[in-house]
Amino acid sequence: MKKSSREKKGKRRWPGFIFLALVIVTYCILFILSRENVYRSLKVSGNILVNLIPVFIVVILFMGISNFFLKPKSVSRYLGKESGIKGWFIAAIAGILSHGPIYIWYPVLKEFRQKGMRTGLLGVFLYNRAIKIPLLPLLIYYFGTVFAVLLLIWMIIASLAEGKILEILE
């Protein structure tokens, strides 16, 4: 008998609740043992949360904009099974141009995958995030132009190979 999606989601939620309960119990025990350390820990956690709020807002806005402009048909056309060389090129360039922390991109890429993005192109995008345009002058300064150009070319080729390997394994 096949399980409904609601039953599957219910089973996936329990580990999160169990982890949350364990964290709360641990904090309660530590609060009894060392209040000042718990206060310090909560203050650091609060500061991290305050720093992450703008990131969450950017992610939500970016996902909303992508939902509005990128329909499954267009994602499938540019990054889906029929995308061809154009899709590989787009994924590589987008990976190189993407900035910011990687965790911002995970929900966006998950959404693209749900709309039809190929696994190989996802791998190419993530691999090419290692190329940081603002750091290129520093790379050239320390290692020279020839090394920097060869490294970048090799990284792009390796990302394409990784993408193909991911598609073969899938």
Legacy VTK file of the C-alpha trace (Angstrom):
# vtk DataFile Version 3.0
C-alpha trace
ASCII
DATASET POLYDATA
POINTS 170 float
0.000 0.000 0.000
1.391 3.379 -1.025
1.871 6.057 1.646
0.485 9.523 1.075
2.777 12.535 0.933
1.304 13.735 4.235
2.387 10.516 5.981
5.882 10.806 4.486
6.195 14.437 5.637
5.036 13.476 9.133
7.781 10.881 9.443
10.444 13.361 8.327
9.381 15.941 10.937
9.979 13.787 13.992
13.796 13.834 13.908
13.677 17.647 13.871
11.357 17.761 16.878
13.461 15.203 18.729
16.610 17.240 18.059
14.880 20.430 19.229
13.699 18.694 22.410
17.226 17.405 23.104
18.673 20.899 22.666
16.080 22.395 25.023
16.696 19.685 27.648
20.463 20.199 27.325
20.072 23.962 27.802
17.877 23.396 30.867
20.461 21.090 32.423
23.289 23.478 31.599
21.241 26.387 32.989
21.115 24.611 36.347
24.867 23.901 36.242
26.201 27.190 34.836
23.813 30.077 34.268
26.401 32.581 33.049
27.624 30.245 30.287
24.067 29.625 29.134
23.393 33.375 29.057
26.580 33.906 27.047
25.644 31.080 24.663
22.124 32.450 24.154
23.560 35.920 23.532
25.895 34.557 20.822
23.038 32.542 19.290
20.827 35.639 19.311
23.533 37.682 17.579
23.899 34.980 14.915
20.128 34.962 14.408
20.068 38.756 14.067
22.863 38.530 11.465
20.985 35.823 9.550
17.657 37.674 9.357
18.779 39.835 6.377
20.018 36.676 4.644
16.644 35.002 5.184
14.888 38.072 3.787
17.118 38.034 0.697
16.475 34.297 0.197
12.711 34.742 0.522
12.746 37.702 -1.892
14.951 35.865 -4.383
12.714 32.783 -4.235
9.617 34.959 -4.679
11.138 36.723 -7.674
12.265 33.421 -9.180
8.769 31.981 -8.672
7.265 34.977 -10.412
9.624 35.088 -13.398
10.892 31.519 -13.748
8.195 29.090 -14.649
8.958 25.357 -14.778
8.815 25.468 -18.563
11.506 28.174 -18.821
13.789 26.499 -16.243
13.349 23.250 -18.113
14.137 24.958 -21.414
17.368 26.597 -20.184
18.511 24.096 -17.533
16.525 20.940 -18.213
17.161 17.767 -20.187
16.768 19.555 -23.531
19.058 22.497 -22.657
22.151 21.134 -24.414
25.406 23.096 -24.426
23.521 26.293 -23.592
22.525 24.819 -20.202
26.105 23.842 -19.354
27.286 27.335 -20.286
24.561 29.047 -18.235
25.266 26.866 -15.187
29.029 27.531 -15.357
28.649 31.308 -15.799
25.959 31.526 -13.106
28.193 29.606 -10.692
31.108 31.940 -11.361
28.968 35.071 -10.988
27.111 33.906 -7.860
28.204 35.488 -4.616
27.392 35.256 -0.955
27.189 32.329 1.401
26.361 28.960 -0.135
23.459 28.321 2.228
21.576 31.136 0.482
21.695 29.162 -2.751
20.498 25.802 -1.406
16.758 26.646 -1.252
16.927 28.404 -4.620
18.689 25.456 -6.262
16.225 23.040 -4.656
13.418 25.004 -6.244
15.182 24.949 -9.621
15.585 21.163 -9.298
11.871 20.826 -8.625
11.182 22.858 -11.772
13.356 20.592 -13.926
17.028 21.570 -13.528
19.429 18.749 -14.444
21.613 17.262 -11.705
24.749 17.725 -13.779
24.058 21.433 -14.208
23.521 21.747 -10.479
26.955 20.199 -9.921
28.524 22.561 -12.473
26.949 25.553 -10.738
28.151 24.504 -7.285
31.649 23.620 -8.503
32.092 26.949 -10.267
31.169 28.849 -7.115
34.788 28.204 -6.106
35.847 30.767 -8.720
35.648 34.108 -6.951
35.849 37.080 -9.298
36.738 39.611 -6.551
39.713 37.437 -5.557
41.107 37.034 -9.084
43.474 40.029 -8.815
44.896 38.521 -5.620
45.306 35.135 -7.322
47.131 36.798 -10.229
49.296 38.853 -7.874
50.479 35.845 -5.851
50.683 33.182 -8.557
50.922 35.001 -11.875
48.608 35.413 -14.842
49.500 32.135 -16.572
48.825 30.077 -13.452
45.544 31.918 -12.736
44.235 31.487 -16.285
45.218 27.804 -16.418
43.670 27.166 -12.996
40.391 28.828 -13.985
40.220 26.926 -17.273
40.970 23.670 -15.450
38.306 24.395 -12.816
35.675 25.024 -15.483
36.632 21.840 -17.354
36.623 19.867 -14.083
33.180 21.259 -13.232
31.824 20.061 -16.574
33.375 16.617 -15.998
31.851 16.507 -12.503
28.456 17.419 -13.931
28.655 14.635 -16.509
29.737 12.139 -13.814
26.783 13.180 -11.654
24.389 12.609 -14.535
25.913 9.205 -15.266
25.634 8.183 -11.603
22.061 9.387 -11.429
LINES 1 171
170 0 1 2 3 4 5 6 7 8 9 10 11 12 13 14 15 16 17 18 19 20 21 22 23 24 25 26 27 28 29 30 31 32 33 34 35 36 37 38 39 40 41 42 43 44 45 46 47 48 49 50 51 52 53 54 55 56 57 58 59 60 61 62 63 64 65 66 67 68 69 70 71 72 73 74 75 76 77 78 79 80 81 82 83 84 85 86 87 88 89 90 91 92 93 94 95 96 97 98 99 100 101 102 103 104 105 106 107 108 109 110 111 112 113 114 115 116 117 118 119 120 121 122 123 124 125 126 127 128 129 130 131 132 133 134 135 136 137 138 139 140 141 142 143 144 145 146 147 148 149 150 151 152 153 154 155 156 157 158 159 160 161 162 163 164 165 166 167 168 169
